[in-house]
Amino acid sequence: MSIDFPQMAGVAYAFRPIRPLKLEVDVVWTDWNTLDNAVVRSENPAFNGSTLPASWESGFSYRFGVQYDLSENWTVRGGYAFGQ
């Protein structure tokens, strides 16, 4: 199954304040205004040509992530994302 989604633009920055710790922030804009309906394309005739209503507004999403290397083989990761 495939669905075409609208254009997106984003900026991200990651840095390591100390060696085992990495921090990352992202801001992504999605042009949802251009998507009136999402058309599903599938080999299954029951779904092919189906439309999903998409009367959404364009907006930003903000993301923050943390990675901490416990050892050469183990890493812990976590994050938070917020979308308008």
Phi, psi and chi 1 to 4 in degrees:
 res  aa     phi    psi   chi1   chi2   chi3   chi4
   1 MET       -  143.8  179.0  168.6   77.6      -
   2 SER  -139.2  148.3   66.3      -      -      -
   3 ILE  -137.0  133.8  -61.3  173.8      -      -
   4 ASP   -83.3  130.4  -70.1  -29.2      -      -
   5 PHE  -110.6  161.3  -74.6   98.5      -      -
   6 PRO   -74.8  170.8   26.5  -33.2      -      -
   7 GLN   -66.5  151.4   63.5 -174.5  -14.0      -
   8 MET  -137.3  151.0  -60.2  168.5   69.6      -
   9 ALA  -138.1  139.2      -      -      -      -
  10 GLY  -145.9  160.6      -      -      -      -
  11 VAL  -132.8  137.8  175.3      -      -      -
  12 ALA  -138.5  151.1      -      -      -      -
  13 TYR  -143.1  132.2 -178.5   73.0      -      -
  14 ALA  -129.5  144.7      -      -      -      -
  15 PHE  -152.3  161.7   67.0  100.2      -      -
  16 ARG  -117.3  100.1  -71.9 -171.3 -178.6  -90.1
  17 PRO   -66.4  -32.3   18.0  -25.2      -      -
  18 ILE  -138.4  158.1   57.1  174.2      -      -
  19 ARG   -52.4  -48.4 -178.3   65.1 -167.8  135.2
  20 PRO   -80.4   -8.2   26.1  -31.1      -      -
  21 LEU  -108.7  132.4  177.4   66.2      -      -
  22 LYS  -127.3  134.5 -179.5  167.2   71.4  170.7
  23 LEU  -117.1  143.4  -54.7  173.1      -      -
  24 GLU  -141.9  139.5 -179.2  174.6  -16.8      -
  25 VAL  -126.6  142.6  -66.4      -      -      -
  26 ASP  -135.1  145.5  -58.2   17.4      -      -
  27 VAL  -129.7  126.0  177.0      -      -      -
  28 VAL  -128.6  130.6  178.0      -      -      -
  29 TRP  -105.0  133.5  172.1   78.2      -      -
  30 THR  -122.5  131.3  -54.3      -      -      -
  31 ASP   -88.7   66.7 -168.3   13.8      -      -
  32 TRP   -65.5  -22.7  -68.6  111.9      -      -
  33 ASN   -58.1  -27.1  -78.2  -22.4      -      -
  34 THR   -79.7   -7.2   61.3      -      -      -
  35 LEU  -106.9  102.7 -172.0   65.0      -      -
  36 ASP   -82.2  -44.5  -65.7  -34.1      -      -
  37 ASN  -141.4  140.1  -69.2  -56.8      -      -
  38 ALA   -93.7  119.0      -      -      -      -
  39 VAL   -95.3  127.2  178.8      -      -      -
  40 VAL   -90.3  130.5  177.1      -      -      -
  41 ARG  -114.7  123.3  -73.5 -176.3  -62.3  -77.1
  42 SER  -147.5  153.4  172.4      -      -      -
  43 GLU   -72.9  -18.6  -67.3 -180.0   15.1      -
  44 ASN   -81.7  115.9 -175.7  -28.1      -      -
  45 PRO   -61.2  -21.9    5.7   -8.6      -      -
  46 ALA   -67.8  -24.9      -      -      -      -
  47 PHE  -110.2  -23.6  -62.9  106.9      -      -
  48 ASN   -60.7  128.3 -167.8   36.8      -      -
  49 GLY    86.2   -3.4      -      -      -      -
  50 SER   -64.6  148.1  -60.9      -      -      -
  51 THR  -120.4  143.0   59.1      -      -      -
  52 LEU  -112.3  123.6  -55.1  170.1      -      -
  53 PRO   -63.0  138.1   19.5  -26.2      -      -
  54 ALA  -141.9   69.6      -      -      -      -
  55 SER   -93.5   62.4   56.4      -      -      -
  56 TRP   -99.1  166.0  -58.6  -38.5      -      -
  57 GLU  -107.1  148.0  -65.3 -177.9   21.2      -
  58 SER   -62.9  151.7  -63.4      -      -      -
  59 GLY  -172.6  179.3      -      -      -      -
  60 PHE  -106.6  152.4  -72.5   91.6      -      -
  61 SER  -125.0  145.7   62.9      -      -      -
  62 TYR  -122.5  133.8  -52.6   93.8      -      -
  63 ARG  -134.5  144.8  -55.5  165.6 -171.3  172.1
  64 PHE  -137.2  133.6  172.8   74.1      -      -
  65 GLY  -134.9  151.9      -      -      -      -
  66 VAL  -131.2  137.2  177.0      -      -      -
  67 GLN  -131.9  134.2  173.3  179.2  -52.4      -
  68 TYR  -130.2  122.1 -169.0   83.6      -      -
  69 ASP   -84.8  110.3  -61.3  -32.8      -      -
  70 LEU   -75.4  -36.2  -61.5  171.8      -      -
  71 SER  -158.3 -172.5   69.7      -      -      -
  72 GLU   -66.0  -26.6 -172.5  176.1  -51.2      -
  73 ASN  -107.2  -10.4  -62.7  -43.2      -      -
  74 TRP  -127.3  131.7  -69.6   93.8      -      -
  75 THR  -135.3  141.1  -60.9      -      -      -
  76 VAL  -111.0  133.4  177.0      -      -      -
  77 ARG  -131.8  149.4  -65.4 -177.1  179.2  137.4
  78 GLY  -154.8  163.5      -      -      -      -
  79 GLY  -169.3  173.4      -      -      -      -
  80 TYR  -142.2  139.7  176.0   77.0      -      -
  81 ALA  -133.9  139.5      -      -      -      -
  82 PHE  -130.9  130.8  171.1   79.1      -      -
  83 GLY  -122.6  142.5      -      -      -      -
  84 GLN   -70.2      -  -70.4 -179.6  -35.3      -
